[in-house]
Amino acid sequence: MDTEPRLLSASAIIGEGVKNPKGEDLGKIEDIKIDIDSGRIAYAVLSLSGVLGIGGKTFAVPWKALRLRSEERMFVSDIDKEALKKGPAFDKDKWPMITDRRWMSEVFSYYGYKPYWEE
C-alpha cells in the first residue's frame, strides 16, 4: 500500500497541454486557482488559441475534469472540444469575478460537476 502523498508543483502544471481522449487539443493550462479556505484547487484556467494564435479564448475548467498522464507530460479531460468552445469563456485580459460562487457554480454545472464546496 502506497502511503506517500502524490504531490506536483504548480510550476509543473502551468503550461501543460490538455487533450481529450480523441486526442483533440483542448488548450494549455495557464493558471490554477486555489480556494484558500478549503486548501483545494478550485479550477484550472485553460487557453485555447484561435487561428494563428489570434482570437483565442480562456476557460475555467473544474479541476476534477482533468487527469494527469505523467508519462506523457499532459492532462486529459473528457470534455468535448466543441462543448469547451461553447462553454463559459472570457478574454484573458478581462477576467470575471473569479471568486463569485454563482459564476463558479455555472462553470461547474456546465461541465457536469457538482461544485466542490457543496460536497
Biopython code that builds the backbone (N, CA, C, O; Angstrom):
import numpy as np
from Bio.PDB.StructureBuilder import StructureBuilder

atoms = [
    (1, "MET", "N", (0.838, -1.186, 0.000)),
    (1, "MET", "CA", (0.000, 0.000, 0.000)),
    (1, "MET", "C", (0.878, 1.243, 0.000)),
    (1, "MET", "O", (1.767, 1.382, 0.840)),
    (2, "ASP", "N", (0.629, 2.136, -0.936)),
    (2, "ASP", "CA", (1.405, 3.354, -1.069)),
    (2, "ASP", "C", (0.804, 4.416, -0.158)),
    (2, "ASP", "O", (-0.322, 4.863, -0.372)),
    (3, "THR", "N", (1.565, 4.817, 0.863)),
    (3, "THR", "CA", (1.055, 5.807, 1.807)),
    (3, "THR", "C", (1.645, 7.189, 1.575)),
    (3, "THR", "O", (1.276, 8.147, 2.255)),
    (4, "GLU", "N", (2.565, 7.298, 0.613)),
    (4, "GLU", "CA", (3.173, 8.589, 0.323)),
    (4, "GLU", "C", (2.188, 9.456, -0.456)),
    (4, "GLU", "O", (1.520, 8.964, -1.366)),
    (5, "PRO", "N", (2.089, 10.746, -0.109)),
    (5, "PRO", "CA", (1.178, 11.630, -0.851)),
    (5, "PRO", "C", (1.700, 11.881, -2.256)),
    (5, "PRO", "O", (2.907, 11.937, -2.492)),
    (6, "ARG", "N", (0.770, 12.029, -3.171)),
    (6, "ARG", "CA", (1.136, 12.398, -4.541)),
    (6, "ARG", "C", (1.123, 13.918, -4.610)),
    (6, "ARG", "O", (0.088, 14.544, -4.385)),
    (7, "LEU", "N", (2.256, 14.505, -4.917)),
    (7, "LEU", "CA", (2.387, 15.950, -4.966)),
    (7, "LEU", "C", (2.954, 16.376, -6.318)),
    (7, "LEU", "O", (3.746, 15.662, -6.934)),
    (8, "LEU", "N", (2.532, 17.542, -6.756)),
    (8, "LEU", "CA", (3.014, 18.107, -8.008)),
    (8, "LEU", "C", (3.101, 19.614, -7.817)),
    (8, "LEU", "O", (2.164, 20.229, -7.306)),
    (9, "SER", "N", (4.197, 20.205, -8.216)),
    (9, "SER", "CA", (4.337, 21.649, -8.047)),
    (9, "SER", "C", (3.475, 22.391, -9.056)),
    (9, "SER", "O", (3.239, 21.907, -10.163)),
    (10, "ALA", "N", (3.008, 23.572, -8.664)),
    (10, "ALA", "CA", (2.188, 24.395, -9.561)),
    (10, "ALA", "C", (2.967, 24.733, -10.822)),
    (10, "ALA", "O", (2.391, 24.784, -11.909)),
    (11, "SER", "N", (4.267, 24.965, -10.694)),
    (11, "SER", "CA", (5.069, 25.322, -11.863)),
    (11, "SER", "C", (5.148, 24.177, -12.867)),
    (11, "SER", "O", (5.364, 24.410, -14.057)),
    (12, "ALA", "N", (4.975, 22.948, -12.399)),
    (12, "ALA", "CA", (4.968, 21.799, -13.310)),
    (12, "ALA", "C", (3.641, 21.680, -14.045)),
    (12, "ALA", "O", (3.575, 21.034, -15.091)),
    (13, "ILE", "N", (2.594, 22.283, -13.523)),
    (13, "ILE", "CA", (1.259, 22.216, -14.124)),
    (13, "ILE", "C", (1.070, 23.320, -15.158)),
    (13, "ILE", "O", (0.538, 23.081, -16.242)),
    (14, "ILE", "N", (1.510, 24.531, -14.817)),
    (14, "ILE", "CA", (1.330, 25.687, -15.700)),
    (14, "ILE", "C", (2.059, 25.440, -17.015)),
    (14, "ILE", "O", (3.240, 25.092, -17.036)),
    (15, "GLY", "N", (1.335, 25.627, -18.101)),
    (15, "GLY", "CA", (1.917, 25.450, -19.428)),
    (15, "GLY", "C", (1.714, 24.067, -20.022)),
    (15, "GLY", "O", (2.005, 23.846, -21.198)),
    (16, "GLU", "N", (1.214, 23.131, -19.216)),
    (16, "GLU", "CA", (0.992, 21.783, -19.734)),
    (16, "GLU", "C", (-0.225, 21.753, -20.653)),
    (16, "GLU", "O", (-1.198, 22.476, -20.440)),
    (17, "GLY", "N", (-0.154, 20.924, -21.656)),
    (17, "GLY", "CA", (-1.246, 20.766, -22.599)),
    (17, "GLY", "C", (-2.361, 19.905, -22.046)),
    (17, "GLY", "O", (-2.156, 19.100, -21.137)),
    (18, "VAL", "N", (-3.551, 20.089, -22.612)),
    (18, "VAL", "CA", (-4.718, 19.298, -22.230)),
    (18, "VAL", "C", (-5.341, 18.768, -23.516)),
    (18, "VAL", "O", (-5.570, 19.519, -24.465)),
    (19, "LYS", "N", (-5.609, 17.476, -23.535)),
    (19, "LYS", "CA", (-6.273, 16.842, -24.675)),
    (19, "LYS", "C", (-7.454, 16.036, -24.167)),
    (19, "LYS", "O", (-7.541, 15.713, -22.982)),
    (20, "ASN", "N", (-8.368, 15.716, -25.086)),
    (20, "ASN", "CA", (-9.448, 14.813, -24.717)),
    (20, "ASN", "C", (-9.071, 13.417, -25.197)),
    (20, "ASN", "O", (-8.069, 13.267, -25.896)),
    (21, "PRO", "N", (-9.847, 12.387, -24.843)),
    (21, "PRO", "CA", (-9.494, 11.027, -25.249)),
    (21, "PRO", "C", (-9.392, 10.826, -26.764)),
    (21, "PRO", "O", (-8.746, 9.882, -27.217)),
    (22, "LYS", "N", (-10.020, 11.699, -27.548)),
    (22, "LYS", "CA", (-9.918, 11.620, -29.015)),
    (22, "LYS", "C", (-8.587, 12.178, -29.516)),
    (22, "LYS", "O", (-8.273, 12.080, -30.703)),
    (23, "GLY", "N", (-7.806, 12.764, -28.603)),
    (23, "GLY", "CA", (-6.537, 13.363, -28.979)),
    (23, "GLY", "C", (-6.652, 14.806, -29.422)),
    (23, "GLY", "O", (-5.674, 15.392, -29.886)),
    (24, "GLU", "N", (-7.841, 15.391, -29.282)),
    (24, "GLU", "CA", (-8.037, 16.786, -29.677)),
    (24, "GLU", "C", (-7.424, 17.710, -28.624)),
    (24, "GLU", "O", (-7.558, 17.488, -27.421)),
    (25, "ASP", "N", (-6.763, 18.729, -29.104)),
    (25, "ASP", "CA", (-6.132, 19.713, -28.228)),
    (25, "ASP", "C", (-7.197, 20.600, -27.600)),
    (25, "ASP", "O", (-7.979, 21.239, -28.306)),
    (26, "LEU", "N", (-7.225, 20.637, -26.270)),
    (26, "LEU", "CA", (-8.160, 21.497, -25.547)),
    (26, "LEU", "C", (-7.479, 22.755, -25.026)),
    (26, "LEU", "O", (-8.107, 23.566, -24.346)),
    (27, "GLY", "N", (-6.217, 22.918, -25.337)),
    (27, "GLY", "CA", (-5.506, 24.102, -24.904)),
    (27, "GLY", "C", (-4.382, 23.774, -23.940)),
    (27, "GLY", "O", (-3.910, 22.640, -23.860)),
    (28, "LYS", "N", (-3.972, 24.787, -23.220)),
    (28, "LYS", "CA", (-2.933, 24.573, -22.213)),
    (28, "LYS", "C", (-3.346, 25.255, -20.919)),
    (28, "LYS", "O", (-4.136, 26.200, -20.916)),
    (29, "ILE", "N", (-2.804, 24.764, -19.842)),
    (29, "ILE", "CA", (-3.115, 25.315, -18.525)),
    (29, "ILE", "C", (-2.316, 26.596, -18.330)),
    (29, "ILE", "O", (-1.085, 26.592, -18.328)),
    (30, "GLU", "N", (-3.044, 27.684, -18.167)),
    (30, "GLU", "CA", (-2.420, 28.988, -17.960)),
    (30, "GLU", "C", (-2.246, 29.301, -16.477)),
    (30, "GLU", "O", (-1.316, 30.000, -16.075)),
    (31, "ASP", "N", (-3.165, 28.765, -15.673)),
    (31, "ASP", "CA", (-3.150, 29.094, -14.252)),
    (31, "ASP", "C", (-3.998, 28.069, -13.513)),
    (31, "ASP", "O", (-4.788, 27.345, -14.120)),
    (32, "ILE", "N", (-3.830, 28.017, -12.232)),
    (32, "ILE", "CA", (-4.726, 27.239, -11.371)),
    (32, "ILE", "C", (-5.175, 28.166, -10.250)),
    (32, "ILE", "O", (-4.414, 29.009, -9.774)),
    (33, "LYS", "N", (-6.413, 27.994, -9.846)),
    (33, "LYS", "CA", (-6.961, 28.823, -8.777)),
    (33, "LYS", "C", (-7.201, 27.952, -7.554)),
    (33, "LYS", "O", (-7.876, 26.924, -7.622)),
    (34, "ILE", "N", (-6.641, 28.380, -6.448)),
    (34, "ILE", "CA", (-6.718, 27.619, -5.200)),
    (34, "ILE", "C", (-7.674, 28.305, -4.247)),
    (34, "ILE", "O", (-7.582, 29.511, -4.014)),
    (35, "ASP", "N", (-8.591, 27.527, -3.699)),
    (35, "ASP", "CA", (-9.517, 28.020, -2.685)),
    (35, "ASP", "C", (-8.738, 28.029, -1.369)),
    (35, "ASP", "O", (-8.476, 26.976, -0.788)),
    (36, "ILE", "N", (-8.382, 29.191, -0.918)),
    (36, "ILE", "CA", (-7.545, 29.330, 0.279)),
    (36, "ILE", "C", (-8.221, 28.742, 1.511)),
    (36, "ILE", "O", (-7.555, 28.127, 2.345)),
    (37, "ASP", "N", (-9.541, 28.922, 1.638)),
    (37, "ASP", "CA", (-10.241, 28.427, 2.830)),
    (37, "ASP", "C", (-10.250, 26.905, 2.916)),
    (37, "ASP", "O", (-10.097, 26.347, 4.002)),
    (38, "SER", "N", (-10.427, 26.224, 1.776)),
    (38, "SER", "CA", (-10.501, 24.764, 1.802)),
    (38, "SER", "C", (-9.163, 24.104, 1.483)),
    (38, "SER", "O", (-8.961, 22.924, 1.770)),
    (39, "GLY", "N", (-8.249, 24.874, 0.885)),
    (39, "GLY", "CA", (-6.972, 24.301, 0.504)),
    (39, "GLY", "C", (-7.050, 23.444, -0.752)),
    (39, "GLY", "O", (-6.122, 22.687, -1.036)),
    (40, "ARG", "N", (-8.134, 23.549, -1.506)),
    (40, "ARG", "CA", (-8.335, 22.735, -2.705)),
    (40, "ARG", "C", (-8.098, 23.572, -3.960)),
    (40, "ARG", "O", (-8.280, 24.790, -3.964)),
    (41, "ILE", "N", (-7.688, 22.886, -5.019)),
    (41, "ILE", "CA", (-7.633, 23.553, -6.314)),
    (41, "ILE", "C", (-9.069, 23.653, -6.798)),
    (41, "ILE", "O", (-9.749, 22.638, -6.947)),
    (42, "ALA", "N", (-9.527, 24.860, -7.042)),
    (42, "ALA", "CA", (-10.897, 25.074, -7.478)),
    (42, "ALA", "C", (-11.043, 24.754, -8.963)),
    (42, "ALA", "O", (-11.903, 23.970, -9.363)),
    (43, "TYR", "N", (-10.193, 25.371, -9.762)),
    (43, "TYR", "CA", (-10.279, 25.118, -11.194)),
    (43, "TYR", "C", (-8.972, 25.480, -11.879)),
    (43, "TYR", "O", (-8.120, 26.176, -11.327)),
    (44, "ALA", "N", (-8.847, 24.983, -13.103)),
    (44, "ALA", "CA", (-7.717, 25.332, -13.953)),
    (44, "ALA", "C", (-8.203, 26.338, -14.979)),
    (44, "ALA", "O", (-9.356, 26.299, -15.406)),
    (45, "VAL", "N", (-7.323, 27.229, -15.365)),
    (45, "VAL", "CA", (-7.625, 28.200, -16.410)),
    (45, "VAL", "C", (-6.923, 27.699, -17.671)),
    (45, "VAL", "O", (-5.696, 27.619, -17.727)),
    (46, "LEU", "N", (-7.727, 27.366, -18.679)),
    (46, "LEU", "CA", (-7.190, 26.873, -19.945)),
    (46, "LEU", "C", (-7.254, 27.968, -20.989)),
    (46, "LEU", "O", (-8.188, 28.769, -21.006)),
    (47, "SER", "N", (-6.256, 28.000, -21.860)),
    (47, "SER", "CA", (-6.320, 28.899, -23.009)),
    (47, "SER", "C", (-6.324, 28.041, -24.255)),
    (47, "SER", "O", (-5.570, 27.075, -24.371)),
    (48, "LEU", "N", (-7.179, 28.411, -25.178)),
    (48, "LEU", "CA", (-7.283, 27.724, -26.460)),
    (48, "LEU", "C", (-7.049, 28.767, -27.534)),
    (48, "LEU", "O", (-7.846, 29.692, -27.694)),
    (49, "SER", "N", (-5.966, 28.623, -28.263)),
    (49, "SER", "CA", (-5.599, 29.603, -29.279)),
    (49, "SER", "C", (-6.551, 29.559, -30.457)),
    (49, "SER", "O", (-7.113, 28.518, -30.796)),
    (50, "GLY", "N", (-6.712, 30.707, -31.064)),
    (50, "GLY", "CA", (-7.503, 30.803, -32.279)),
    (50, "GLY", "C", (-6.625, 30.516, -33.481)),
    (50, "GLY", "O", (-5.560, 29.915, -33.345)),
    (51, "VAL", "N", (-7.054, 30.932, -34.633)),
    (51, "VAL", "CA", (-6.298, 30.740, -35.861)),
    (51, "VAL", "C", (-5.034, 31.594, -35.811)),
    (51, "VAL", "O", (-5.099, 32.799, -35.570)),
    (52, "LEU", "N", (-3.893, 30.967, -36.039)),
    (52, "LEU", "CA", (-2.592, 31.644, -35.994)),
    (52, "LEU", "C", (-2.357, 32.359, -34.667)),
    (52, "LEU", "O", (-1.656, 33.369, -34.607)),
    (53, "GLY", "N", (-2.955, 31.818, -33.603)),
    (53, "GLY", "CA", (-2.768, 32.389, -32.277)),
    (53, "GLY", "C", (-3.612, 33.609, -31.981)),
    (53, "GLY", "O", (-3.474, 34.224, -30.924)),
    (54, "ILE", "N", (-4.509, 33.973, -32.938)),
    (54, "ILE", "CA", (-5.352, 35.157, -32.771)),
    (54, "ILE", "C", (-6.782, 34.720, -32.452)),
    (54, "ILE", "O", (-7.272, 33.739, -33.009)),
    (55, "GLY", "N", (-7.437, 35.437, -31.570)),
    (55, "GLY", "CA", (-8.833, 35.145, -31.260)),
    (55, "GLY", "C", (-9.024, 33.983, -30.315)),
    (55, "GLY", "O", (-10.079, 33.350, -30.312)),
    (56, "GLY", "N", (-8.022, 33.697, -29.518)),
    (56, "GLY", "CA", (-8.136, 32.605, -28.569)),
    (56, "GLY", "C", (-9.096, 32.929, -27.445)),
    (56, "GLY", "O", (-9.487, 34.080, -27.252)),
    (57, "LYS", "N", (-9.469, 31.902, -26.707)),
    (57, "LYS", "CA", (-10.375, 32.062, -25.572)),
    (57, "LYS", "C", (-9.725, 31.488, -24.326)),
    (57, "LYS", "O", (-8.804, 30.673, -24.396)),
    (58, "THR", "N", (-10.221, 31.929, -23.205)),
    (58, "THR", "CA", (-9.767, 31.441, -21.908)),
    (58, "THR", "C", (-10.975, 30.861, -21.190)),
    (58, "THR", "O", (-12.061, 31.441, -21.206)),
    (59, "PHE", "N", (-10.770, 29.701, -20.556)),
    (59, "PHE", "CA", (-11.856, 28.976, -19.913)),
    (59, "PHE", "C", (-11.463, 28.559, -18.499)),
    (59, "PHE", "O", (-10.309, 28.216, -18.240)),
    (60, "ALA", "N", (-12.418, 28.592, -17.605)),
    (60, "ALA", "CA", (-12.236, 27.995, -16.285)),
    (60, "ALA", "C", (-12.829, 26.591, -16.379)),
    (60, "ALA", "O", (-13.967, 26.419, -16.817)),
    (61, "VAL", "N", (-12.055, 25.594, -15.967)),
    (61, "VAL", "CA", (-12.495, 24.205, -16.026)),
    (61, "VAL", "C", (-12.313, 23.597, -14.636)),
    (61, "VAL", "O", (-11.240, 23.718, -14.045)),
    (62, "PRO", "N", (-13.353, 22.945, -14.110)),
    (62, "PRO", "CA", (-13.204, 22.333, -12.786)),
    (62, "PRO", "C", (-11.983, 21.415, -12.728)),
    (62, "PRO", "O", (-11.730, 20.644, -13.654)),
    (63, "TRP", "N", (-11.245, 21.505, -11.653)),
    (63, "TRP", "CA", (-10.030, 20.695, -11.501)),
    (63, "TRP", "C", (-10.338, 19.209, -11.641)),
    (63, "TRP", "O", (-9.537, 18.451, -12.187)),
    (64, "LYS", "N", (-11.507, 18.796, -11.144)),
    (64, "LYS", "CA", (-11.889, 17.380, -11.225)),
    (64, "LYS", "C", (-12.042, 16.893, -12.664)),
    (64, "LYS", "O", (-12.043, 15.687, -12.911)),
    (65, "ALA", "N", (-12.171, 17.820, -13.615)),
    (65, "ALA", "CA", (-12.343, 17.446, -15.019)),
    (65, "ALA", "C", (-11.014, 17.064, -15.676)),
    (65, "ALA", "O", (-11.000, 16.643, -16.833)),
    (66, "LEU", "N", (-9.901, 17.205, -14.956)),
    (66, "LEU", "CA", (-8.581, 16.922, -15.517)),
    (66, "LEU", "C", (-7.934, 15.728, -14.829)),
    (66, "LEU", "O", (-8.038, 15.553, -13.615)),
    (67, "ARG", "N", (-7.265, 14.916, -15.634)),
    (67, "ARG", "CA", (-6.485, 13.787, -15.112)),
    (67, "ARG", "C", (-5.069, 13.888, -15.674)),
    (67, "ARG", "O", (-4.879, 14.154, -16.861)),
    (68, "LEU", "N", (-4.100, 13.677, -14.830)),
    (68, "LEU", "CA", (-2.703, 13.749, -15.245)),
    (68, "LEU", "C", (-2.266, 12.439, -15.880)),
    (68, "LEU", "O", (-2.514, 11.361, -15.339)),
    (69, "ARG", "N", (-1.624, 12.538, -17.015)),
    (69, "ARG", "CA", (-0.915, 11.413, -17.628)),
    (69, "ARG", "C", (0.566, 11.768, -17.533)),
    (69, "ARG", "O", (1.149, 12.324, -18.465)),
    (70, "SER", "N", (1.155, 11.438, -16.398)),
    (70, "SER", "CA", (2.527, 11.876, -16.121)),
    (70, "SER", "C", (3.525, 11.330, -17.131)),
    (70, "SER", "O", (4.485, 12.020, -17.472)),
    (71, "GLU", "N", (3.326, 10.111, -17.615)),
    (71, "GLU", "CA", (4.270, 9.540, -18.577)),
    (71, "GLU", "C", (4.267, 10.310, -19.900)),
    (71, "GLU", "O", (5.254, 10.282, -20.635)),
    (72, "GLU", "N", (3.166, 10.996, -20.203)),
    (72, "GLU", "CA", (3.064, 11.775, -21.435)),
    (72, "GLU", "C", (3.222, 13.281, -21.179)),
    (72, "GLU", "O", (3.193, 14.080, -22.115)),
    (73, "ARG", "N", (3.385, 13.655, -19.928)),
    (73, "ARG", "CA", (3.510, 15.069, -19.529)),
    (73, "ARG", "C", (2.362, 15.912, -20.070)),
    (73, "ARG", "O", (2.566, 16.942, -20.711)),
    (74, "MET", "N", (1.163, 15.448, -19.794)),
    (74, "MET", "CA", (-0.023, 16.174, -20.244)),
    (74, "MET", "C", (-1.212, 15.810, -19.375)),
    (74, "MET", "O", (-1.178, 14.839, -18.618)),
    (75, "PHE", "N", (-2.258, 16.600, -19.498)),
    (75, "PHE", "CA", (-3.507, 16.330, -18.817)),
    (75, "PHE", "C", (-4.533, 15.897, -19.848)),
    (75, "PHE", "O", (-4.475, 16.291, -21.013)),
    (76, "VAL", "N", (-5.475, 15.077, -19.396)),
    (76, "VAL", "CA", (-6.560, 14.596, -20.244)),
    (76, "VAL", "C", (-7.873, 14.983, -19.588)),
    (76, "VAL", "O", (-8.008, 14.943, -18.365)),
    (77, "SER", "N", (-8.833, 15.356, -20.412)),
    (77, "SER", "CA", (-10.171, 15.679, -19.928)),
    (77, "SER", "C", (-11.183, 15.062, -20.881)),
    (77, "SER", "O", (-10.946, 14.992, -22.087)),
    (78, "ASP", "N", (-12.301, 14.618, -20.344)),
    (78, "ASP", "CA", (-13.368, 14.052, -21.163)),
    (78, "ASP", "C", (-14.221, 15.129, -21.824)),
    (78, "ASP", "O", (-15.215, 14.815, -22.479)),
    (79, "ILE", "N", (-13.851, 16.370, -21.664)),
    (79, "ILE", "CA", (-14.616, 17.469, -22.259)),
    (79, "ILE", "C", (-14.480, 17.415, -23.779)),
    (79, "ILE", "O", (-13.376, 17.303, -24.312)),
    (80, "ASP", "N", (-15.601, 17.495, -24.459)),
    (80, "ASP", "CA", (-15.626, 17.552, -25.907)),
    (80, "ASP", "C", (-15.123, 18.933, -26.349)),
    (80, "ASP", "O", (-15.468, 19.945, -25.740)),
    (81, "LYS", "N", (-14.312, 18.971, -27.403)),
    (81, "LYS", "CA", (-13.730, 20.238, -27.846)),
    (81, "LYS", "C", (-14.796, 21.260, -28.229)),
    (81, "LYS", "O", (-14.656, 22.441, -27.913)),
    (82, "GLU", "N", (-15.857, 20.825, -28.901)),
    (82, "GLU", "CA", (-16.918, 21.761, -29.289)),
    (82, "GLU", "C", (-17.664, 22.278, -28.059)),
    (82, "GLU", "O", (-18.058, 23.443, -28.010)),
    (83, "ALA", "N", (-17.856, 21.401, -27.063)),
    (83, "ALA", "CA", (-18.503, 21.833, -25.818)),
    (83, "ALA", "C", (-17.632, 22.860, -25.105)),
    (83, "ALA", "O", (-18.141, 23.836, -24.553)),
    (84, "LEU", "N", (-16.319, 22.641, -25.115)),
    (84, "LEU", "CA", (-15.409, 23.610, -24.499)),
    (84, "LEU", "C", (-15.519, 24.954, -25.207)),
    (84, "LEU", "O", (-15.616, 25.997, -24.560)),
    (85, "LYS", "N", (-15.505, 24.927, -26.536)),
    (85, "LYS", "CA", (-15.583, 26.172, -27.309)),
    (85, "LYS", "C", (-16.871, 26.943, -27.041)),
    (85, "LYS", "O", (-16.885, 28.172, -27.110)),
    (86, "LYS", "N", (-17.954, 26.224, -26.734)),
    (86, "LYS", "CA", (-19.248, 26.860, -26.478)),
    (86, "LYS", "C", (-19.454, 27.174, -24.996)),
    (86, "LYS", "O", (-20.447, 27.797, -24.620)),
    (87, "GLY", "N", (-18.522, 26.746, -24.170)),
    (87, "GLY", "CA", (-18.654, 26.905, -22.732)),
    (87, "GLY", "C", (-18.362, 28.310, -22.256)),
    (87, "GLY", "O", (-18.014, 29.191, -23.042)),
    (88, "PRO", "N", (-18.509, 28.509, -20.949)),
    (88, "PRO", "CA", (-18.232, 29.818, -20.361)),
    (88, "PRO", "C", (-16.777, 30.222, -20.628)),
    (88, "PRO", "O", (-15.843, 29.543, -20.200)),
    (89, "ALA", "N", (-16.607, 31.314, -21.330)),
    (89, "ALA", "CA", (-15.264, 31.777, -21.697)),
    (89, "ALA", "C", (-15.112, 33.251, -21.339)),
    (89, "ALA", "O", (-16.094, 33.954, -21.097)),
    (90, "PHE", "N", (-13.886, 33.693, -21.310)),
    (90, "PHE", "CA", (-13.617, 35.098, -21.039)),
    (90, "PHE", "C", (-12.319, 35.498, -21.711)),
    (90, "PHE", "O", (-11.479, 34.654, -22.023)),
    (91, "ASP", "N", (-12.168, 36.775, -21.926)),
    (91, "ASP", "CA", (-10.958, 37.325, -22.508)),
    (91, "ASP", "C", (-9.859, 37.251, -21.454)),
    (91, "ASP", "O", (-10.093, 37.567, -20.288)),
    (92, "LYS", "N", (-8.670, 36.840, -21.857)),
    (92, "LYS", "CA", (-7.591, 36.684, -20.875)),
    (92, "LYS", "C", (-7.213, 37.996, -20.199)),
    (92, "LYS", "O", (-6.568, 37.989, -19.150)),
    (93, "ASP", "N", (-7.609, 39.122, -20.788)),
    (93, "ASP", "CA", (-7.328, 40.421, -20.187)),
    (93, "ASP", "C", (-8.517, 40.981, -19.416)),
    (93, "ASP", "O", (-8.403, 42.030, -18.782)),
    (94, "LYS", "N", (-9.669, 40.288, -19.464)),
    (94, "LYS", "CA", (-10.880, 40.752, -18.778)),
    (94, "LYS", "C", (-11.532, 39.571, -18.060)),
    (94, "LYS", "O", (-12.519, 39.005, -18.530)),
    (95, "TRP", "N", (-10.972, 39.223, -16.935)),
    (95, "TRP", "CA", (-11.455, 38.083, -16.172)),
    (95, "TRP", "C", (-12.756, 38.419, -15.465)),
    (95, "TRP", "O", (-12.981, 39.562, -15.068)),
    (96, "PRO", "N", (-13.616, 37.413, -15.310)),
    (96, "PRO", "CA", (-14.821, 37.619, -14.496)),
    (96, "PRO", "C", (-14.405, 37.670, -13.025)),
    (96, "PRO", "O", (-13.237, 37.467, -12.694)),
    (97, "MET", "N", (-15.361, 37.939, -12.161)),
    (97, "MET", "CA", (-15.098, 37.910, -10.718)),
    (97, "MET", "C", (-14.877, 36.442, -10.356)),
    (97, "MET", "O", (-15.830, 35.696, -10.132)),
    (98, "ILE", "N", (-13.613, 36.042, -10.302)),
    (98, "ILE", "CA", (-13.276, 34.624, -10.184)),
    (98, "ILE", "C", (-13.633, 33.996, -8.842)),
    (98, "ILE", "O", (-13.614, 32.772, -8.718)),
    (99, "THR", "N", (-13.951, 34.791, -7.852)),
    (99, "THR", "CA", (-14.335, 34.236, -6.554)),
    (99, "THR", "C", (-15.850, 34.206, -6.363)),
    (99, "THR", "O", (-16.333, 33.802, -5.305)),
    (100, "ASP", "N", (-16.597, 34.627, -7.370)),
    (100, "ASP", "CA", (-18.055, 34.655, -7.301)),
    (100, "ASP", "C", (-18.594, 33.229, -7.377)),
    (100, "ASP", "O", (-18.488, 32.581, -8.418)),
    (101, "ARG", "N", (-19.168, 32.741, -6.281)),
    (101, "ARG", "CA", (-19.665, 31.352, -6.241)),
    (101, "ARG", "C", (-20.763, 31.107, -7.272)),
    (101, "ARG", "O", (-20.893, 29.996, -7.786)),
    (102, "ARG", "N", (-21.548, 32.127, -7.575)),
    (102, "ARG", "CA", (-22.601, 31.949, -8.575)),
    (102, "ARG", "C", (-21.964, 31.670, -9.942)),
    (102, "ARG", "O", (-22.390, 30.755, -10.647)),
    (103, "TRP", "N", (-20.960, 32.444, -10.315)),
    (103, "TRP", "CA", (-20.254, 32.226, -11.578)),
    (103, "TRP", "C", (-19.574, 30.861, -11.581)),
    (103, "TRP", "O", (-19.651, 30.126, -12.565)),
    (104, "MET", "N", (-18.909, 30.524, -10.479)),
    (104, "MET", "CA", (-18.230, 29.240, -10.389)),
    (104, "MET", "C", (-19.232, 28.089, -10.474)),
    (104, "MET", "O", (-18.942, 27.063, -11.090)),
    (105, "SER", "N", (-20.406, 28.247, -9.862)),
    (105, "SER", "CA", (-21.439, 27.211, -9.942)),
    (105, "SER", "C", (-21.881, 26.984, -11.375)),
    (105, "SER", "O", (-22.107, 25.846, -11.787)),
    (106, "GLU", "N", (-22.006, 28.070, -12.141)),
    (106, "GLU", "CA", (-22.383, 27.955, -13.556)),
    (106, "GLU", "C", (-21.315, 27.188, -14.337)),
    (106, "GLU", "O", (-21.638, 26.361, -15.190)),
    (107, "VAL", "N", (-20.056, 27.461, -14.046)),
    (107, "VAL", "CA", (-18.962, 26.768, -14.724)),
    (107, "VAL", "C", (-19.007, 25.284, -14.389)),
    (107, "VAL", "O", (-18.967, 24.447, -15.291)),
    (108, "PHE", "N", (-19.087, 24.947, -13.117)),
    (108, "PHE", "CA", (-19.113, 23.551, -12.706)),
    (108, "PHE", "C", (-20.320, 22.842, -13.309)),
    (108, "PHE", "O", (-20.201, 21.722, -13.805)),
    (109, "SER", "N", (-21.469, 23.485, -13.269)),
    (109, "SER", "CA", (-22.696, 22.908, -13.812)),
    (109, "SER", "C", (-22.583, 22.662, -15.313)),
    (109, "SER", "O", (-23.010, 21.616, -15.801)),
    (110, "TYR", "N", (-22.021, 23.602, -16.040)),
    (110, "TYR", "CA", (-21.876, 23.464, -17.483)),
    (110, "TYR", "C", (-21.107, 22.194, -17.838)),
    (110, "TYR", "O", (-21.457, 21.495, -18.790)),
    (111, "TYR", "N", (-20.066, 21.900, -17.077)),
    (111, "TYR", "CA", (-19.244, 20.727, -17.352)),
    (111, "TYR", "C", (-19.743, 19.461, -16.646)),
    (111, "TYR", "O", (-19.125, 18.402, -16.755)),
    (112, "GLY", "N", (-20.858, 19.575, -15.924)),
    (112, "GLY", "CA", (-21.453, 18.405, -15.296)),
    (112, "GLY", "C", (-20.831, 17.991, -13.975)),
    (112, "GLY", "O", (-20.873, 16.818, -13.606)),
    (113, "TYR", "N", (-20.257, 18.943, -13.265)),
    (113, "TYR", "CA", (-19.633, 18.645, -11.976)),
    (113, "TYR", "C", (-20.348, 19.391, -10.863)),
    (113, "TYR", "O", (-20.776, 20.533, -11.029)),
    (114, "LYS", "N", (-20.465, 18.729, -9.742)),
    (114, "LYS", "CA", (-21.010, 19.382, -8.554)),
    (114, "LYS", "C", (-19.897, 20.240, -7.963)),
    (114, "LYS", "O", (-18.771, 19.767, -7.811)),
    (115, "PRO", "N", (-20.194, 21.494, -7.627)),
    (115, "PRO", "CA", (-19.155, 22.334, -7.019)),
    (115, "PRO", "C", (-18.567, 21.675, -5.772)),
    (115, "PRO", "O", (-19.296, 21.121, -4.950)),
    (116, "TYR", "N", (-17.260, 21.739, -5.644)),
    (116, "TYR", "CA", (-16.569, 21.072, -4.537)),
    (116, "TYR", "C", (-17.043, 21.573, -3.171)),
    (116, "TYR", "O", (-17.000, 20.814, -2.203)),
    (117, "TRP", "N", (-17.491, 22.816, -3.063)),
    (117, "TRP", "CA", (-17.911, 23.359, -1.780)),
    (117, "TRP", "C", (-19.292, 22.841, -1.371)),
    (117, "TRP", "O", (-19.730, 23.081, -0.245)),
    (118, "GLU", "N", (-19.986, 22.131, -2.275)),
    (118, "GLU", "CA", (-21.287, 21.538, -1.956)),
    (118, "GLU", "C", (-21.181, 20.051, -1.644)),
    (118, "GLU", "O", (-22.180, 19.411, -1.314)),
    (119, "GLU", "N", (-19.973, 19.499, -1.748)),
    (119, "GLU", "CA", (-19.789, 18.058, -1.497)),
    (119, "GLU", "C", (-19.797, 17.746, -0.021)),
    (119, "GLU", "O", (-19.654, 16.586, 0.366)),
]
sb = StructureBuilder()
sb.init_structure("model")
sb.init_model(0)
sb.init_chain("A")
sb.init_seg("    ")
for serial, (resi, resn, name, xyz) in enumerate(atoms, 1):
    if name == "N":
        sb.init_residue(resn, " ", resi, " ")
    sb.init_atom(name, np.array(xyz, "f"), 0.0, 1.0, " ", f" {name:<3s}", serial, name[0])
structure = sb.get_structure()
